[in-house]
Amino acid sequence: EIIRYDEEYHLSKNKNRPDWVTELYRKLKNRILELGDNIEIRFGKQTIGFSNNKVFSDLILYNKGVGVVINLKKGKLKDSLNLTEDLSDKGHWGSGDYRIWLKSEDNLEYTISLIRQSYQNQL
């Protein structure tokens, strides 16, 4: 059987996923798409990638929230609130050395500011 990886696959992959995670994902997705005109979404088995020629951020949906992987090398991200996790020496899904956990809308705008840095780095 051929499995098609698309948005529906990620949203329904876990039958117990809380509705608030789906809503948070949708808000985050819409805000990322507002960063530029040529942003494409690439659906993989584990990740939802956002690219402008090259992936600048990956989202991974969990029941506890959305993992946001930011595609910048260690030392290149300005994270004034120190909310990101250093993934540079860890195996992980997604492209990049930073991850931030989004568990509510509280840090949505800050997360977008981090993603914007990666997006602008790809231009």
Salt bridges, closest charged atoms under 4 A:
ASP6 OD2 - ARG4 NE 3.57
GLU7 OE2 - LYS29 NZ 3.00
GLU34 OE1 - ARG31 NH1 2.86
GLU85 OE2 - LYS90 NZ 2.98
GLU85 OE1 - ARG99 NH2 2.86
ASP86 OD2 - LYS74 NZ 3.15
GLU105 OE2 - LYS27 NZ 2.43
GLU109 OE1 - ARG31 NH2 2.56
